[in-house]
Amino acid sequence: MLAGYVRLPLTLLKDWLLKNMDEIKRFVNFSSLYSGLMDKDGCSNMYNVKLRIMGSNRELLAEFDRSADYLELIGEHVEP
């Protein structure tokens, strides 16, 4: 019975994705930077960590201690 409730939304989503594939490819086709909270071993963590900024090729671009005023250096950028 549950399969019927799940099948309809998945079918609708799949149909929409197939009809809009050109728009989807255009929309998400750009390089981006990534950030995360990392411990000294490079593992994701929430306590006693550094904010690490990584490039789209996984290169380390910047690393900030908790005391650093990183909000002065980080901003948003909108692609046309």
C-alpha positions in Angstrom: 0.0 0.0 0.0 2.8 2.4 0.8 4.4 1.7 -2.5 1.5 3.5 -4.3 2.0 6.6 -2.2 5.7 6.7 -3.0 5.5 5.8 -6.6 3.3 8.8 -7.7 5.6 11.5 -6.3 8.7 9.8 -7.6 7.1 9.5 -11.1 6.1 13.1 -11.1 9.6 14.2 -10.0 11.3 11.9 -12.6 9.1 13.3 -15.4 9.8 16.9 -14.3 13.5 16.3 -14.2 13.5 14.7 -17.7 11.5 17.6 -19.1 13.8 20.3 -17.6 17.2 18.7 -17.9 18.6 21.6 -20.1 17.6 24.1 -17.4 19.0 21.9 -14.6 22.4 21.6 -16.4 22.5 25.3 -17.0 21.6 26.2 -13.4 24.1 24.1 -11.6 27.1 24.3 -14.0 29.6 26.5 -12.2 32.6 26.1 -9.9 32.1 26.8 -6.2 34.1 26.9 -3.0 33.3 24.8 0.0 33.6 25.4 3.7 33.5 23.2 6.8 34.4 23.0 10.4 37.5 20.7 10.7 39.6 19.5 13.6 43.4 19.3 13.5 43.3 15.9 11.7 41.1 17.3 8.9 37.9 15.5 10.1 34.6 17.2 10.3 33.8 18.3 13.9 31.8 20.9 15.8 34.1 21.6 18.8 37.6 23.1 19.0 37.8 23.4 15.3 39.0 25.6 12.4 36.8 26.9 9.6 38.4 25.6 6.4 37.7 26.9 2.9 38.3 24.5 0.0 38.5 25.2 -3.7 36.5 23.3 -6.3 39.6 21.1 -7.0 39.9 20.3 -3.3 42.8 22.6 -2.7 43.0 24.3 0.7 42.4 28.1 0.2 42.1 29.3 3.8 41.9 28.2 7.3 40.6 30.3 10.2 40.9 29.8 14.0 37.8 30.4 16.0 39.2 33.7 17.2 39.7 35.0 13.6 37.4 37.6 12.3 36.6 35.6 9.2 33.3 37.4 8.6 35.4 40.3 7.3 36.8 38.0 4.5 33.7 35.9 3.6 30.9 37.1 1.4 28.3 36.1 -1.2 28.6 36.3 -4.9 25.8 35.9 -7.4 26.5 34.4 -10.9 24.6 35.9 -13.8 
